[in-house]
Amino acid sequence: MIDLSIPGKESERTFRHTHGRKRMANRGGDEVKLLGMWASPFVVRAQLALRLKGVNYEYVEEELANKSDLFLRSNPVHKTVPVLIHDGKPICESQVILQYIDEAFAGVGPSLLPADPYERAVARFWAAYVEDKLLPPWRKVFRVTTDEERAEWTRQTVAAVDTLEEGLRQCSEGKGFFGGDCVGYVDVLLGSMVPWVRATEKLSGDRLFDAGKAPLLAAWMERFSELDAAKAVFQDVDRVVEYAGAIQARLSAAAAPASTQ
């Protein structure tokens, strides 16, 4: 999870997501609150799921250097965002939150996971692949300080993208998303990373989903970015670039040898 913070533009800690039909989506008595931090793609996962399901929620921006009492009470184990609070009960960890939203609001909006047990298992498999095989080496590429390390993590990232390209081919069956015609669990999981993917492209010039090497994923990313839910919650890419640059500067400073007199 992201645990570095630079000053944000928000002047208020809390605002309420209430617009259009989504105001009417919750069942009677439901109170939904999401604790997050603007730069976290894991928070974006939860926001995407809530909007796709049509669930009205209150978003609370946390300052991770100055965590609120509510946040610390709600996630005392990991102390990471996001935290979903539903009728006073906290749910932690982004993948757990996605599945909870899908189940707790089963009668609201489209399902993120398929009804068929096998198809549901396949979706969870590819979600785990994204989480375990793609994201760790990709993040390492921008956190290491030597060319040798960067080359190795880049190799692992490219291999993971190649495999995921084939996974999209199989899951989509020629349609627009991992979930077929509809956005599904894997789409939300991976789609939450799009602003960071675009930011790292600006920083390094390298494309994670290059149209020449991964045409299905490249087209998928453009398609996902045009969703109303994505447009509503995606971070501003230039702001992510600034944030990522600050992280890189801190890592470089920490890795630099101490000067000698």
C-alpha positions, 0 to 999 in steps of 0.5 A: 500500500502507498504510505507516502504523502505530499500536501494535497489540493483538497481543503476539506477532509470530507465530502459526500458522493451524491449525484443522480440515480446513485443517491437512490441506490442504497437500501433503507438504513444503509450508511456507507463511508469510504476512508481513503487517500487521493493518490492510492489506486487501492482506494480508487478500486473501492470508488470504482466498485461503489460507483459501478454498483450505484451505491451512494457513499461518503468519502473521507480523505485521510492524511496518512501522516496524521491519521484520524481516530476513526481511521485508526479504530477502523483498521488497527491491524494494517493502518492502510487505506482503503477502509469501507465502513458499512453501517458502522462496521469496517471492512479492510483491504481493497480486494476484500472490499470489492467482494464485500460491495458485490455481495452486500449490494447484490441487488444493486447495479451489475455484479462484479463477479460472475454468477457461474462458480467456474467463471468466478474462479477464473476472475479471481485467478486473474485478479490474483495474477495482477496482484501477485505477478504484475504489480510487484515487479512493475512498482519495483521498476520505479523504486530501484536505484541500479540499472541491473535491478531495473533491468530484471524487474522490467523483464519480469513486468514484460513477461507478466504483461504478455501473460495478461494479454493472453488472459484478456484474450481468453476472458473477453472472448472478443468483447470489451472487458475481462468481464465480457460485455460488462466491467467485472472484478478484474477490470476494476482491480487493474483499471484502478491503476490506469492513472499511475500507468499514465503517470509512469509513462510520463516519467519514464517514457516507457509504456506498460501496455504498448499497442504494438506489444499488447494491443488488447490491453492497450485498447482495454485501457483506453476503453476503461478510461472512458467509463463514467465511473472512471472519469469520476474517480481517476486522479489527475495524471499530472498530480500523480506525476508530482507525487510519484516524483516526490517518492522517487526523490526520497528513495534516491536520497535514501540510497545515495551514499553519505558524503565524506569530509 
